[in-house]
Amino acid sequence: MKQFEVGHSYGGFDSYLSPITVLKRTAQYIFVRNNYGMEWRMKIRECEGKNGSRYEYVVDSSAGRSWKEAFTFAASLEM
């Protein structure tokens, strides 16, 4: 399974988002920083792709419900 790793950068589902860099990881959260220096935590979730591959993705819980999916990043989108 593709997982988020400390020190690595990942892209978002929305191409307009600044990539995030993982600063710290726990069992349920990653702590990240974007290109603008903002830091926050994101909730880790797991997903299974169409071809059976598994990967982690994170959701920004500080965004409202209607915007939550726009602020989603996947471990499979490593930069």
ChimeraX commands (.cxc) that place a marker at each C-alpha (Angstrom):
marker #1 position 0.00,0.00,0.00 radius 0.5
marker #1 position 1.27,3.46,-0.90 radius 0.5
marker #1 position 1.59,5.55,2.30 radius 0.5
marker #1 position 2.49,9.12,3.19 radius 0.5
marker #1 position 6.10,9.46,4.31 radius 0.5
marker #1 position 7.73,12.21,6.37 radius 0.5
marker #1 position 9.76,14.60,4.21 radius 0.5
marker #1 position 8.01,13.73,0.95 radius 0.5
marker #1 position 5.74,16.05,-1.09 radius 0.5
marker #1 position 2.36,15.17,-2.58 radius 0.5
marker #1 position -0.05,16.77,-5.02 radius 0.5
marker #1 position -3.76,17.32,-4.58 radius 0.5
marker #1 position -6.77,16.12,-6.56 radius 0.5
marker #1 position -7.31,19.77,-7.54 radius 0.5
marker #1 position -4.33,20.89,-9.66 radius 0.5
marker #1 position -4.63,24.48,-8.40 radius 0.5
marker #1 position -3.64,23.48,-4.86 radius 0.5
marker #1 position -0.11,23.97,-3.63 radius 0.5
marker #1 position 1.65,20.65,-2.98 radius 0.5
marker #1 position 2.02,19.57,0.65 radius 0.5
marker #1 position 5.11,18.28,2.46 radius 0.5
marker #1 position 4.65,15.85,5.35 radius 0.5
marker #1 position 6.30,17.10,8.56 radius 0.5
marker #1 position 5.09,14.45,11.01 radius 0.5
marker #1 position 2.95,11.32,10.92 radius 0.5
marker #1 position 0.81,9.54,13.53 radius 0.5
marker #1 position -1.51,6.55,13.10 radius 0.5
marker #1 position -4.48,8.77,12.17 radius 0.5
marker #1 position -3.06,12.14,11.05 radius 0.5
marker #1 position -0.28,13.75,9.07 radius 0.5
marker #1 position 1.01,17.23,9.82 radius 0.5
marker #1 position 1.80,19.14,6.64 radius 0.5
marker #1 position 3.17,22.41,5.24 radius 0.5
marker #1 position 2.33,23.93,1.86 radius 0.5
marker #1 position 4.50,26.16,-0.38 radius 0.5
marker #1 position 3.18,29.27,1.42 radius 0.5
marker #1 position 4.48,28.10,4.81 radius 0.5
marker #1 position 1.06,27.30,6.29 radius 0.5
marker #1 position 1.00,24.24,8.57 radius 0.5
marker #1 position -1.98,22.09,9.62 radius 0.5
marker #1 position -3.02,18.47,10.19 radius 0.5
marker #1 position -5.02,16.19,7.92 radius 0.5
marker #1 position -6.93,12.97,8.60 radius 0.5
marker #1 position -5.57,9.80,6.93 radius 0.5
marker #1 position -7.98,7.50,5.11 radius 0.5
marker #1 position -7.47,4.41,2.94 radius 0.5
marker #1 position -8.78,3.68,-0.53 radius 0.5
marker #1 position -8.68,0.84,-3.03 radius 0.5
marker #1 position -8.15,1.66,-6.70 radius 0.5
marker #1 position -9.88,0.03,-9.67 radius 0.5
marker #1 position -6.94,-2.27,-10.32 radius 0.5
marker #1 position -6.89,-3.47,-6.69 radius 0.5
marker #1 position -4.03,-1.23,-5.57 radius 0.5
marker #1 position -4.42,0.39,-2.16 radius 0.5
marker #1 position -3.25,3.85,-1.14 radius 0.5
marker #1 position -3.77,6.48,1.53 radius 0.5
marker #1 position -5.41,9.83,1.01 radius 0.5
marker #1 position -5.94,12.76,3.34 radius 0.5
marker #1 position -8.80,15.20,3.75 radius 0.5
marker #1 position -8.55,18.71,5.15 radius 0.5
marker #1 position -11.14,18.66,7.90 radius 0.5
marker #1 position -10.92,22.43,8.45 radius 0.5
marker #1 position -12.63,23.05,5.10 radius 0.5
marker #1 position -16.42,23.03,5.13 radius 0.5
marker #1 position -18.32,19.95,4.02 radius 0.5
marker #1 position -19.02,21.31,0.56 radius 0.5
marker #1 position -15.29,22.06,0.00 radius 0.5
marker #1 position -13.79,19.02,1.76 radius 0.5
marker #1 position -13.29,16.94,-1.39 radius 0.5
marker #1 position -11.50,19.80,-3.15 radius 0.5
marker #1 position -8.80,19.77,-0.45 radius 0.5
marker #1 position -7.85,16.11,-0.81 radius 0.5
marker #1 position -4.33,14.78,-1.37 radius 0.5
marker #1 position -3.26,11.20,-2.23 radius 0.5
marker #1 position -0.09,9.26,-1.45 radius 0.5
marker #1 position -0.20,8.01,-5.05 radius 0.5
marker #1 position 0.38,11.60,-6.24 radius 0.5
marker #1 position 3.93,11.84,-4.84 radius 0.5
marker #1 position 6.01,14.55,-6.46 radius 0.5
marker link #1:1,2 radius 0.2
marker link #1:2,3 radius 0.2
marker link #1:3,4 radius 0.2
marker link #1:4,5 radius 0.2
marker link #1:5,6 radius 0.2
marker link #1:6,7 radius 0.2
marker link #1:7,8 radius 0.2
marker link #1:8,9 radius 0.2
marker link #1:9,10 radius 0.2
marker link #1:10,11 radius 0.2
marker link #1:11,12 radius 0.2
marker link #1:12,13 radius 0.2
marker link #1:13,14 radius 0.2
marker link #1:14,15 radius 0.2
marker link #1:15,16 radius 0.2
marker link #1:16,17 radius 0.2
marker link #1:17,18 radius 0.2
marker link #1:18,19 radius 0.2
marker link #1:19,20 radius 0.2
marker link #1:20,21 radius 0.2
marker link #1:21,22 radius 0.2
marker link #1:22,23 radius 0.2
marker link #1:23,24 radius 0.2
marker link #1:24,25 radius 0.2
marker link #1:25,26 radius 0.2
marker link #1:26,27 radius 0.2
marker link #1:27,28 radius 0.2
marker link #1:28,29 radius 0.2
marker link #1:29,30 radius 0.2
marker link #1:30,31 radius 0.2
marker link #1:31,32 radius 0.2
marker link #1:32,33 radius 0.2
marker link #1:33,34 radius 0.2
marker link #1:34,35 radius 0.2
marker link #1:35,36 radius 0.2
marker link #1:36,37 radius 0.2
marker link #1:37,38 radius 0.2
marker link #1:38,39 radius 0.2
marker link #1:39,40 radius 0.2
marker link #1:40,41 radius 0.2
marker link #1:41,42 radius 0.2
marker link #1:42,43 radius 0.2
marker link #1:43,44 radius 0.2
marker link #1:44,45 radius 0.2
marker link #1:45,46 radius 0.2
marker link #1:46,47 radius 0.2
marker link #1:47,48 radius 0.2
marker link #1:48,49 radius 0.2
marker link #1:49,50 radius 0.2
marker link #1:50,51 radius 0.2
marker link #1:51,52 radius 0.2
marker link #1:52,53 radius 0.2
marker link #1:53,54 radius 0.2
marker link #1:54,55 radius 0.2
marker link #1:55,56 radius 0.2
marker link #1:56,57 radius 0.2
marker link #1:57,58 radius 0.2
marker link #1:58,59 radius 0.2
marker link #1:59,60 radius 0.2
marker link #1:60,61 radius 0.2
marker link #1:61,62 radius 0.2
marker link #1:62,63 radius 0.2
marker link #1:63,64 radius 0.2
marker link #1:64,65 radius 0.2
marker link #1:65,66 radius 0.2
marker link #1:66,67 radius 0.2
marker link #1:67,68 radius 0.2
marker link #1:68,69 radius 0.2
marker link #1:69,70 radius 0.2
marker link #1:70,71 radius 0.2
marker link #1:71,72 radius 0.2
marker link #1:72,73 radius 0.2
marker link #1:73,74 radius 0.2
marker link #1:74,75 radius 0.2
marker link #1:75,76 radius 0.2
marker link #1:76,77 radius 0.2
marker link #1:77,78 radius 0.2
marker link #1:78,79 radius 0.2
view
